Amino acid sequence: QLQLEESGGGSVHSGESLRLSCAASGHTLADNYAIGWFRQAPGKEREGLSCISSSDGSTRYADSVKGRFTISRDNAKNTVYLQMNSLKPEDTAVYLCAQHPLYCPADWNWGNSWGQGTQVTVSS
């Protein structure tokens, strides 16, 4: 199992951008694991956002972020990124990353996040 640490959050204004990082340790990302990004806002359930596979690098996105967020992987740095553009106040949440063996499942009911996540706050 990988150990994951999220970083890169902060406070921005509506329409601005952030890039989040999910750094892995224990194993290399390329070997065995897909990585997904999730978020959890106060009073809401965890929401799956995006995933990138380890096997072939394929990606998928939730409808709520498609066209605004982009997931990518840098195997040399053992890190997965989430580029978030055109941020809205509704994107305010704690963002977490999680792992799944090899591929991205069709649903979002999987994975575990290491650490506390990283806070993203978007003001209007």
MIFI-581499 format. One record per atom (N, C-alpha, C, CB): residue in three letters; atom name; y, x, z. Coordinates in steps of 0.001 Angstrom, whole numbers, plus 500000, padded with zeros to 6 digits. Glycine has a CB too. Layout:
# residues N
<ALA CA <Y X Z>>;
...
END
This chain:
# residues 124
<GLN N <498816 500827 500000>>;
<GLN CA <500000 500000 500000>>;
<GLN C <501251 500874 500000>>;
<GLN CB <499996 499058 501206>>;
<LEU N <502232 500485 499206>>;
<LEU CA <503500 501189 499180>>;
<LEU C <504347 500829 500391>>;
<LEU CB <504254 500877 497898>>;
<GLN N <505225 501757 500767>>;
<GLN CA <506327 501445 501669>>;
<GLN C <507590 501322 500822>>;
<GLN CB <506489 502540 502789>>;
<LEU N <508345 500252 501042>>;
<LEU CA <509494 499938 500208>>;
<LEU C <510758 499869 501054>>;
<LEU CB <509275 498617 499463>>;
<GLU N <511857 500356 500491>>;
<GLU CA <513144 500320 501166>>;
<GLU C <514224 499888 500191>>;
<GLU CB <513482 501691 501776>>;
<GLU N <514928 498824 500533>>;
<GLU CA <515984 498281 499699>>;
<GLU C <517335 498883 500074>>;
<GLU CB <516027 496759 499819>>;
<SER N <518188 499058 499069>>;
<SER CA <519537 499540 499309>>;
<SER C <520431 499098 498160>>;
<SER CB <519558 501082 499468>>;
<GLY N <521720 499302 498314>>;
<GLY CA <522674 499037 497251>>;
<GLY C <523482 497767 497393>>;
<GLY CB <521970 498994 495988>>;
<GLY N <523205 496980 498401>>;
<GLY CA <523966 495765 498601>>;
<GLY C <525379 496048 499069>>;
<GLY CB <523271 494880 499588>>;
<GLY N <526170 494999 499120>>;
<GLY CA <527546 495123 499555>>;
<GLY C <528291 493831 499338>>;
<GLY CB <528236 496255 498829>>;
<SER N <529597 493908 499477>>;
<SER CA <530481 492756 499307>>;
<SER C <531297 492925 498037>>;
<SER CB <531412 492583 500533>>;
<VAL N <531237 491923 497176>>;
<VAL CA <531964 491941 495915>>;
<VAL C <532598 490584 495684>>;
<VAL CB <531036 492318 494742>>;
<HIS N <533479 490540 494701>>;
<HIS CA <534092 489285 494292>>;
<HIS C <533295 488635 493174>>;
<HIS CB <535532 489514 493848>>;
<SER N <533470 487361 493027>>;
<SER CA <532817 486613 491966>>;
<SER C <533093 487255 490607>>;
<SER CB <533286 485152 491974>>;
<GLY N <532037 487381 489803>>;
<GLY CA <532149 487979 488488>>;
<GLY C <531869 489466 488436>>;
<GLY CB <533484 487732 487964>>;
<GLU N <531814 490112 489573>>;
<GLU CA <531558 491548 489626>>;
<GLU C <530062 491837 489622>>;
<GLU CB <532210 492160 490867>>;
<SER N <529713 493120 489708>>;
<SER CA <528332 493559 489555>>;
<SER C <527899 494452 490705>>;
<SER CB <528156 494289 488237>>;
<LEU N <526604 494475 490940>>;
<LEU CA <525969 495395 491871>>;
<LEU C <524641 495842 491283>>;
<LEU CB <525768 494737 493265>>;
<ARG N <524201 497028 491674>>;
<ARG CA <522866 497490 491342>>;
<ARG C <522111 497787 492623>>;
<ARG CB <522919 498734 490432>>;
<LEU N <521016 497081 492824>>;
<LEU CA <520170 497284 493982>>;
<LEU C <519046 498256 493651>>;
<LEU CB <519603 495951 494472>>;
<SER N <518587 498973 494664>>;
<SER CA <517491 499912 494511>>;
<SER C <516360 499551 495454>>;
<SER CB <517963 501345 494764>>;
<CYS N <515142 499710 494974>>;
<CYS CA <513938 499559 495778>>;
<CYS C <513171 500865 495667>>;
<CYS CB <513067 498329 495312>>;
<ALA N <513250 501681 496700>>;
<ALA CA <512617 502992 496698>>;
<ALA C <511240 502900 497322>>;
<ALA CB <513480 504019 497446>>;
<ALA N <510251 503460 496647>>;
<ALA CA <508868 503401 497090>>;
<ALA C <508410 504753 497603>>;
<ALA CB <507963 502933 495958>>;
<SER N <507532 504708 498577>>;
<SER CA <506888 505906 499084>>;
<SER C <505448 505574 499442>>;
<SER CB <507648 506475 500307>>;
<GLY N <504660 506595 499705>>;
<GLY CA <503249 506411 500003>>;
<GLY C <502367 506573 498773>>;
<GLY CB <503028 505053 500610>>;
<HIS N <502791 505982 497674>>;
<HIS CA <502178 506143 496370>>;
<HIS C <503287 506114 495331>>;
<HIS CB <501111 505037 496098>>;
<THR N <502979 506521 494122>>;
<THR CA <503946 506416 493044>>;
<THR C <503924 505014 492461>>;
<THR CB <503661 507457 491956>>;
<LEU N <505087 504564 492004>>;
<LEU CA <505190 503232 491417>>;
<LEU C <504305 503071 490195>>;
<LEU CB <506620 502939 491048>>;
<ALA N <504233 504101 489382>>;
<ALA CA <503555 503986 488101>>;
<ALA C <502053 503800 488233>>;
<ALA CB <503834 505194 487275>>;
<ASP N <501501 504191 489360>>;
<ASP CA <500049 504226 489475>>;
<ASP C <499416 502841 489531>>;
<ASP CB <499660 504998 490695>>;
<ASN N <499863 501996 490452>>;
<ASN CA <499077 500817 490788>>;
<ASN C <499844 499528 491028>>;
<ASN CB <498302 501104 491966>>;
<TYR N <501172 499544 491102>>;
<TYR CA <501885 498403 491654>>;
<TYR C <502966 497853 490751>>;
<TYR CB <502484 498774 492946>>;
<ALA N <503001 496530 490680>>;
<ALA CA <504171 495818 490196>>;
<ALA C <505145 495624 491355>>;
<ALA CB <503775 494454 489566>>;
<ILE N <506436 495566 491043>>;
<ILE CA <507468 495383 492044>>;
<ILE C <508325 494180 491668>>;
<ILE CB <508333 496656 492185>>;
<GLY N <508547 493321 492651>>;
<GLY CA <509403 492168 492443>>;
<GLY C <510593 492172 493379>>;
<GLY CB <508617 490901 492620>>;
<TRP N <511657 491525 492926>>;
<TRP CA <512838 491303 493751>>;
<TRP C <512894 489844 494175>>;
<TRP CB <514125 491701 492994>>;
<PHE N <513195 489650 495451>>;
<PHE CA <513322 488331 496047>>;
<PHE C <514626 488275 496827>>;
<PHE CB <512109 488009 496962>>;
<ARG N <515046 487065 497173>>;
<ARG CA <516201 486923 498049>>;
<ARG C <515989 485759 498995>>;
<ARG CB <517488 486728 497235>>;
<GLN N <516681 485839 500125>>;
<GLN CA <516617 484781 501106>>;
<GLN C <518009 484547 501671>>;
<GLN CB <515612 485122 502225>>;
<ALA N <518520 483356 501460>>;
<ALA CA <519812 482949 501981>>;
<ALA C <519607 482161 503262>>;
<ALA CB <520593 482118 500942>>;
<PRO N <520631 482094 504111>>;
<PRO CA <520489 481347 505368>>;
<PRO C <520059 479908 505133>>;
<PRO CB <521798 481366 506140>>;
<GLY N <519022 479496 505851>>;
<GLY CA <518538 478132 505749>>;
<GLY C <517709 477822 504526>>;
<GLY CB <519666 477228 505781>>;
<LYS N <517393 478824 503718>>;
<LYS CA <516633 478599 502498>>;
<LYS C <515345 479404 502493>>;
<LYS CB <517472 478949 501282>>;
<GLU N <514395 478964 501697>>;
<GLU CA <513149 479687 501518>>;
<GLU C <513363 480912 500650>>;
<GLU CB <512087 478783 500906>>;
<ARG N <512458 481849 500751>>;
<ARG CA <512503 483024 499904>>;
<ARG C <512382 482619 498443>>;
<ARG CB <511394 484008 500285>>;
<GLU N <513209 483215 497608>>;
<GLU CA <513273 482892 496197>>;
<GLU C <512923 484123 495374>>;
<GLU CB <514665 482361 495821>>;
<GLY N <511920 484012 494531>>;
<GLY CA <511590 485093 493625>>;
<GLY C <512584 485175 492482>>;
<GLY CB <510190 484918 493087>>;
<LEU N <512981 486393 492122>>;
<LEU CA <514019 486601 491118>>;
<LEU C <513514 487312 489870>>;
<LEU CB <515146 487386 491714>>;
<SER N <512782 488398 490058>>;
<SER CA <512401 489227 488929>>;
<SER C <511235 490108 489327>>;
<SER CB <513586 490075 488441>>;
<CYS N <510494 490575 488321>>;
<CYS CA <509339 491424 488569>>;
<CYS C <509132 492349 487383>>;
<CYS CB <508073 490579 488832>>;
<ILE N <508675 493556 487668>>;
<ILE CA <508327 494505 486619>>;
<ILE C <506935 495046 486917>>;
<ILE CB <509379 495664 486523>>;
<SER N <506078 495049 485920>>;
<SER CA <504695 495461 486114>>;
<SER C <504573 496974 486097>>;
<SER CB <503801 494849 485042>>;
<SER N <503501 497456 486715>>;
<SER CA <503174 498873 486652>>;
<SER C <502334 499203 485435>>;
<SER CB <502450 499298 487904>>;
<SER N <501483 498276 485014>>;
<SER CA <500532 498540 483949>>;
<SER C <501198 498781 482600>>;
<SER CB <499575 497398 483837>>;
<ASP N <502165 497947 482226>>;
<ASP CA <502797 498082 480920>>;
<ASP C <504315 497970 480947>>;
<ASP CB <502252 497055 480003>>;
<GLY N <504911 497806 482128>>;
<GLY CA <506354 497705 482234>>;
<GLY C <506940 496372 481834>>;
<GLY CB <506963 498742 481423>>;
<SER N <506121 495372 481612>>;
<SER CA <506627 494064 481247>>;
<SER C <507401 493448 482406>>;
<SER CB <505480 493146 480821>>;
<THR N <508324 492559 482082>>;
<THR CA <509211 491965 483080>>;
<THR C <509201 490453 482986>>;
<THR CB <510631 492487 482913>>;
<ARG N <509616 489818 484080>>;
<ARG CA <509840 488384 484076>>;
<ARG C <510978 488064 485018>>;
<ARG CB <508563 487618 484474>>;
<TYR N <511613 486907 484794>>;
<TYR CA <512783 486504 485554>>;
<TYR C <512720 485034 485907>>;
<TYR CB <514050 486802 484777>>;
<ALA N <513278 484708 487060>>;
<ALA CA <513484 483321 487409>>;
<ALA C <514621 482746 486571>>;
<ALA CB <513780 483176 488910>>;
<ASP N <514563 481452 486319>>;
<ASP CA <515599 480814 485517>>;
<ASP C <516989 480982 486125>>;
<ASP CB <515287 479344 485350>>;
<SER N <517066 481045 487438>>;
<SER CA <518353 481112 488109>>;
<SER C <519118 482402 487837>>;
<SER CB <518155 480957 489575>>;
<VAL N <518415 483462 487423>>;
<VAL CA <519071 484746 487201>>;
<VAL C <518892 485271 485786>>;
<VAL CB <518549 485754 488175>>;
<LYS N <518130 484589 484970>>;
<LYS CA <517883 485044 483606>>;
<LYS C <519203 485148 482838>>;
<LYS CB <516908 484087 482881>>;
<GLY N <519402 486280 482190>>;
<GLY CA <520630 486524 481459>>;
<GLY C <521711 487209 482265>>;
<GLY CB <521150 485255 480945>>;
<ARG N <521581 487237 483576>>;
<ARG CA <522548 487913 484444>>;
<ARG C <521967 489138 485138>>;
<ARG CB <523064 486950 485482>>;
<PHE N <520708 489061 485533>>;
<PHE CA <520058 490150 486263>>;
<PHE C <519072 490860 485349>>;
<PHE CB <519340 489618 487529>>;
<THR N <518940 492174 485539>>;
<THR CA <518003 492978 484773>>;
<THR C <517239 493895 485713>>;
<THR CB <518734 493792 483688>>;
<ILE N <515918 493872 485617>>;
<ILE CA <515084 494746 486423>>;
<ILE C <514655 495941 485578>>;
<ILE CB <513851 493984 486976>>;
<SER N <514580 497105 486200>>;
<SER CA <514156 498309 485508>>;
<SER C <513444 499226 486487>>;
<SER CB <515357 499026 484858>>;
<ARG N <512770 500233 485942>>;
<ARG CA <511991 501144 486765>>;
<ARG C <512231 502572 486323>>;
<ARG CB <510498 500804 486697>>;
<ASP N <512425 503454 487282>>;
<ASP CA <512552 504881 487037>>;
<ASP C <511400 505556 487774>>;
<ASP CB <513957 505437 487508>>;
<ASN N <510349 505860 487051>>;
<ASN CA <509165 506424 487689>>;
<ASN C <509422 507816 488257>>;
<ASN CB <508023 506478 486699>>;
<ALA N <510309 508579 487636>>;
<ALA CA <510620 509911 488136>>;
<ALA C <511241 509857 489524>>;
<ALA CB <511553 510626 487178>>;
<LYS N <512018 508819 489792>>;
<LYS CA <512640 508640 491098>>;
<LYS C <511865 507690 491993>>;
<LYS CB <514041 508137 490931>>;
<ASN N <510763 507158 491486>>;
<ASN CA <509922 506237 492245>>;
<ASN C <510726 505043 492760>>;
<ASN CB <509260 506967 493415>>;
<THR N <511563 504506 491887>>;
<THR CA <512517 503473 492272>>;
<THR C <512576 502372 491228>>;
<THR CB <513902 504076 492480>>;
<VAL N <512678 501144 491699>>;
<VAL CA <512936 499983 490856>>;
<VAL C <514343 499490 491141>>;
<VAL CB <511887 498857 491100>>;
<TYR N <515062 499129 490090>>;
<TYR CA <516439 498681 490211>>;
<TYR C <516571 497217 489827>>;
<TYR CB <517353 499537 489346>>;
<LEU N <517585 496585 490377>>;
<LEU CA <517984 495258 489951>>;
<LEU C <519475 495294 489661>>;
<LEU CB <517638 494181 491028>>;
<GLN N <519817 495283 488379>>;
<GLN CA <521212 495214 487967>>;
<GLN C <521648 493761 487977>>;
<GLN CB <521419 495848 486564>>;
<MET N <522665 493455 488751>>;
<MET CA <523134 492089 488927>>;
<MET C <524553 491994 488388>>;
<MET CB <523072 491657 490421>>;
<ASN N <524724 491242 487320>>;
<ASN CA <526020 491039 486696>>;
<ASN C <526480 489602 486886>>;
<ASN CB <525962 491390 485207>>;
<SER N <527756 489383 486674>>;
<SER CA <528341 488043 486761>>;
<SER C <527957 487351 488061>>;
<SER CB <527900 487193 485573>>;
<LEU N <528114 488047 489152>>;
<LEU CA <527689 487521 490442>>;
<LEU C <528520 486311 490847>>;
<LEU CB <527784 488602 491511>>;
<LYS N <527857 485399 491520>>;
<LYS CA <528452 484160 491984>>;
<LYS C <528297 484057 493493>>;
<LYS CB <527812 482947 491284>>;
<PRO N <529140 483273 494148>>;
<PRO CA <528951 483073 495588>>;
<PRO C <527554 482569 495943>>;
<PRO CB <529980 482100 496107>>;
<GLU N <526926 481818 495059>>;
<GLU CA <525580 481313 495289>>;
<GLU C <524531 482418 495323>>;
<GLU CB <525225 480316 494225>>;
<ASP N <524882 483620 494872>>;
<ASP CA <523972 484754 494931>>;
<ASP C <523966 485437 496294>>;
<ASP CB <524336 485751 493870>>;
<THR N <524822 485020 497192>>;
<THR CA <524886 485618 498512>>;
<THR C <523565 485416 499247>>;
<THR CB <526047 485023 499318>>;
<ALA N <522957 486518 499682>>;
<ALA CA <521645 486465 500329>>;
<ALA C <521256 487870 500751>>;
<ALA CB <520567 485853 499382>>;
<VAL N <520164 487952 501503>>;
<VAL CA <519493 489214 501735>>;
<VAL C <518479 489413 500617>>;
<VAL CB <518811 489248 503138>>;
<TYR N <518538 490552 499966>>;
<TYR CA <517662 490854 498841>>;
<TYR C <516564 491800 499288>>;
<TYR CB <518457 491461 497671>>;
<LEU N <515329 491478 498920>>;
<LEU CA <514164 492224 499324>>;
<LEU C <513288 492523 498121>>;
<LEU CB <513383 491464 500382>>;
<CYS N <512521 493597 498215>>;
<CYS CA <511541 493880 497182>>;
<CYS C <510137 493808 497766>>;
<CYS CB <511795 495258 496553>>;
<ALA N <509170 493546 496892>>;
<ALA CA <507788 493364 497300>>;
<ALA C <506859 493930 496236>>;
<ALA CB <507484 491877 497553>>;
<GLN N <505603 494091 496592>>;
<GLN CA <504625 494715 495716>>;
<GLN C <503465 493776 495425>>;
<GLN CB <504112 496004 496332>>;
<HIS N <502828 494004 494284>>;
<HIS CA <501628 493308 493880>>;
<HIS C <500795 494278 493058>>;
<HIS CB <501959 492010 493078>>;
<PRO N <499459 494253 493204>>;
<PRO CA <498651 495185 492419>>;
<PRO C <498834 495006 490919>>;
<PRO CB <497196 495021 492769>>;
<LEU N <499279 496015 490268>>;
<LEU CA <499270 496213 488819>>;
<LEU C <500230 495338 488025>>;
<LEU CB <497915 495984 488318>>;
<TYR N <500174 494030 488205>>;
<TYR CA <500867 493126 487306>>;
<TYR C <501699 492104 488061>>;
<TYR CB <499878 492424 486413>>;
<CYS N <502588 491436 487335>>;
<CYS CA <503419 490385 487900>>;
<CYS C <502715 489046 487772>>;
<CYS CB <504790 490343 487210>>;
<PRO N <502431 488378 488875>>;
<PRO CA <501804 487056 488790>>;
<PRO C <502714 486035 488124>>;
<PRO CB <501419 486570 490175>>;
<ALA N <502110 484911 487739>>;
<ALA CA <502869 483849 487087>>;
<ALA C <503774 483113 488070>>;
<ALA CB <501922 482863 486420>>;
<ASP N <503417 483092 489334>>;
<ASP CA <504239 482452 490351>>;
<ASP C <504923 483499 491223>>;
<ASP CB <503391 481512 491214>>;
<TRP N <505650 483023 492237>>;
<TRP CA <506393 483923 493113>>;
<TRP C <505861 483966 494531>>;
<TRP CB <507825 483526 493141>>;
<ASN N <504674 483461 494746>>;
<ASN CA <504091 483377 496081>>;
<ASN C <503198 484577 496348>>;
<ASN CB <503296 482078 496243>>;
<TRP N <503835 485725 496476>>;
<TRP CA <503096 486955 496675>>;
<TRP C <503996 488025 497257>>;
<TRP CB <502482 487431 495367>>;
<GLY N <503373 489087 497719>>;
<GLY CA <504078 490297 498058>>;
<GLY C <504606 490353 499475>>;
<GLY CB <505181 490478 497136>>;
<ASN N <504975 491574 499859>>;
<ASN CA <505581 491852 501153>>;
<ASN C <506705 492845 500959>>;
<ASN CB <504537 492390 502159>>;
<SER N <507726 492706 501771>>;
<SER CA <508881 493597 501719>>;
<SER C <508886 494519 502927>>;
<SER CB <510189 492790 501653>>;
<TRP N <509237 495768 502687>>;
<TRP CA <509375 496731 503765>>;
<TRP C <510823 496778 504210>>;
<TRP CB <508890 498127 503328>>;
<GLY N <511022 496732 505523>>;
<GLY CA <512354 496851 506072>>;
<GLY C <513094 495534 506125>>;
<GLY CB <513136 497827 505282>>;
<GLN N <514408 495649 506260>>;
<GLN CA <515260 494497 506504>>;
<GLN C <515894 493914 505251>>;
<GLN CB <516327 494872 507456>>;
<GLY N <515687 494529 504116>>;
<GLY CA <516380 494111 502916>>;
<GLY C <517805 494635 502889>>;
<GLY CB <516375 492606 502809>>;
<THR N <518541 494234 501854>>;
<THR CA <519928 494648 501715>>;
<THR C <520796 493423 501455>>;
<THR CB <520083 495686 500578>>;
<GLN N <521896 493340 502166>>;
<GLN CA <522755 492161 502119>>;
<GLN C <523681 492214 500916>>;
<GLN CB <523570 492040 503405>>;
<VAL N <523734 491119 500179>>;
<VAL CA <524682 490937 499087>>;
<VAL C <525575 489757 499435>>;
<VAL CB <523950 490711 497721>>;
<THR N <526868 489993 499426>>;
<THR CA <527832 488947 499718>>;
<THR C <528821 488853 498567>>;
<THR CB <528562 489219 501056>>;
<VAL N <528946 487672 497992>>;
<VAL CA <529830 487440 496856>>;
<VAL C <530879 486420 497268>>;
<VAL CB <529035 486955 495604>>;
<SER N <532121 486821 497218>>;
<SER CA <533218 485940 497580>>;
<SER C <533943 485460 496333>>;
<SER CB <534191 486648 498526>>;
<SER N <534510 484278 496423>>;
<SER CA <535230 483713 495297>>;
<SER C <536663 484204 495247>>;
<SER CB <535202 482208 495363>>;
END
